[in-house]
Amino acid sequence: MGALQWAAEHVGANGELHAIVAATPTPELTVEAANLDSIDQPVALERELDRVVKAFVQDRVGSVTVRAVSEPAADALRRAAGKPGVDAIVVGTHMSALGMPRRIGSTLKTLMADLPCPLVVVPDPVGAGVPDGPIIVGVGHGPSTNAAVCWAAGRAEEGGRPLAIVRATGEAPVFQIDGWLSFAAYYIDPAMRDQWTQEDLDEFARRAQEATSSDISIATTALHGLPATQLVDEAERASLLVIGQHRTRGRGSRHVAQPLRHALTHAECPVVVVPATDDTENADDTDSVG
């Protein structure tokens, strides 16, 4: 219901919202008003969900459609997201059979392996957050990071919110290696690290500004420490935390890297995972956060 509420608030009066629930192979429904005895009957389930969803979102969106499907949730969401005009997939965090919140379930893991569009994960329970806070984007390197910065800039412009570009350096190199001389210079002269980090952040800020049609407030911050914990700490003041989808060199698919895993299980605000755009999908860079 938290994901549904978030989607309704951001779609707006002129937007479209499509609610999908997978009835198999392990039907789960958290809407108390639904008749649990009818879960195995997709038609009855769809009718009940339609009533609950439309009553919940009321007149906050332009149109609402509800569909119950007999297939794994990730497959249904990916198929729906492949249609033209889809802006994002919105889901809630996984609840285990024992009621343990904020776990990364099979649906999220499957979606991460082949994400067709930005994925918004709304925490359960929804934290207080900072509704008017900045949109924070954690940056690393590669096509997914570029896509995340541009996506976050667009949302900041639409919502009239500031954008904060954050890089947590940790102990790893924080630049895109440009030959062995740069690699050696990084370790020979550690004082260059902060300079290179700031140069990268300034470049991301420039790209973010270019992605919008008006001037937006953009702040850049370099943090020393583990990206996983630093980003979650920064998210305490955010309305949204945006991260590029992780890709490791030599792997044919994406996966849930540690910074993203920590954000999905600990951040109080919604977390958005942005895949690389089509024009950068074949780049050779290695994506990471921090």
Number of C-alpha atoms within 10 A of each C-alpha: 16 18 20 18 14 18 24 22 13 14 16 15 13 9 14 16 19 16 18 17 22 22 21 16 11 12 15 14 16 9 13 8 11 18 13 14 9 13 20 15 12 18 14 16 23 22 14 18 23 18 14 17 19 17 10 14 17 13 13 18 19 14 17 18 12 18 17 22 16 16 15 18 23 19 14 17 21 17 11 15 19 12 10 7 8 15 12 16 22 20 21 20 24 21 16 12 8 6 8 10 15 19 17 17 12 13 16 22 14 18 20 21 16 16 23 22 19 24 23 23 23 29 24 21 13 17 13 10 17 15 13 14 17 24 24 29 31 28 26 27 19 23 25 28 28 22 23 26 27 22 20 26 30 19 17 23 19 11 13 13 19 20 28 25 24 24 26 24 22 15 10 9 14 21 18 15 13 8 8 9 9 13 14 11 13 18 12 10 9 10 11 12 17 13 11 15 20 15 13 20 21 17 12 21 22 12 16 25 21 13 16 17 9 9 10 18 16 21 15 17 14 15 16 12 15 16 26 21 17 21 28 22 15 17 28 18 19 25 20 28 29 28 28 29 30 29 23 14 10 8 8 10 13 19 20 18 15 15 21 27 14 17 25 26 18 17 26 26 26 28 24 27 24 28 27 25 15 9 8 15 13 10 11 11 17 17 22 24 27 27
